[in-house]
Amino acid sequence: MQTLKGKHIVLGISGGIAAYKSAYLLRLLIKAGAEVQVVITPNGKEFITPATLAALSGKPVVSEFFAANTGEWHSHVDLGLWSDLMVIAPATASTIGKMANGVADNMLITTYLSAKSHVMVAPAMDLDMWAHPSTQRNISTLIKDGVEIIQPASGELASHLVGKGRMEEPEEILKRVERFFSRKESLLGKKILVTAGPTYENIDPVRFIGNHSSGKMGFAIAEEAASRGADVILVTGPVAMHTSVDRIKRIDVRSARQMLEAVEKVFEEGDVAILSAAVADYAPEVCRETKIKREKTEEMTLKLVKNPDIAAHLGAIKGKRILVGFALETDHEHDNALNKMKKKSLDMIVLNSLRNPLAGFNKDTNQVSILKKDGTETEYAAKSKRDVASDIIDELEAIEGFLTD
Ligand code: CTP
């Protein structure tokens, strides 16, 4: 299907081994109906020839400020205005650094600085380069500047080292592009609260009780809702996640009590709360002021007290607001989820089982069933967390009266 028909895309290619994958990405974009102008850095040409890219795109590739034979000026300003979307894939550490700092010494960067459209960047580099504080600082800057980062995947890299840094596969990048153009502003005017991540309950100044939640599911939900036009407040426990979306206001908390406090402040003004956080059920009765020392005795006992149940608390005061909860279960999944929905006055509950290897903590995939108060149940296939987020928001939108009220 020609999902990108009539769309103008600038495909920026910089000098990394993953540039060979750009040819495939280009073919996918063209097949989907897009008009693509390739802009390549001088180093990019060392990895893939402009002839291949020109043949695939049906347009001469732009690389220099002036055409070599005619001296004609290639206008990055015109290109920046023409583009409906700019995708830079692969983006090397150097290109990312130049983008973050406005070092406009090639056509790709000048085009980026002139682009009025949304920009996506698919980094590709060795794992140590990706992890370097300098790269991470530049990525944070790009996120603040509103650039969408297509996180690199983990796997074997060109150096034969294994780790994070491999450019996301062309099919996945195409999906992101299609999602960008198909975004429905169906949630415009809606205010959605999302909780994400774990909570940390302090034992003493050094130690805490936590859990394995990465926040990936909650962040994906926040981004999906925002991409459909909702104003999102994302209350998150300690996670190593970034988000680059204007419509998401992020509030960082640590403990369950702090999460409740933050959520209470904003719940009333919202239409929906989606509670994906893995909130600790218990916290140490006291947090010691000084570090607990090793004792001579073989055992030590830590007294824990119950944390507030945020979902149940909101359930009791929700009025017409919609409440969506999660259940991560190891056994009696279905019954436990139904009970939780009832007990916490939820309208919908997303169930995932730890027995399923594609679901759970710190994975990029999830496999869920969605149970609703009206008795309907849908079991979904295993998908990326972003696609699961899309299913969850579709189910939310289908709740009677939600979009029309
Ligand atoms: N939840 C919450 N506050 C808590 C505990 C849970 O808001 N203190 C929310 C979670 O965000 C989730 C739902 O309640 O949406 C279910 O969480 P879960 O931990 O599975 O439920 P519990 O009631 O803690 O039950 P369990 O005995 O299985 O831990």
Boltz pocket constraint, residues with backbone or C-beta under 6 A from the ligand:
constraints:
  - pocket:
      binder: B
      contacts: [[A, 195], [A, 256], [A, 275], [A, 276], [A, 277], [A, 278], [A, 279], [A, 280], [A, 281], [A, 307], [A, 308], [A, 309], [A, 310], [A, 311], [A, 312], [A, 324], [A, 325], [A, 326], [A, 327], [A, 328], [A, 340]]
      max_distance: 6.0
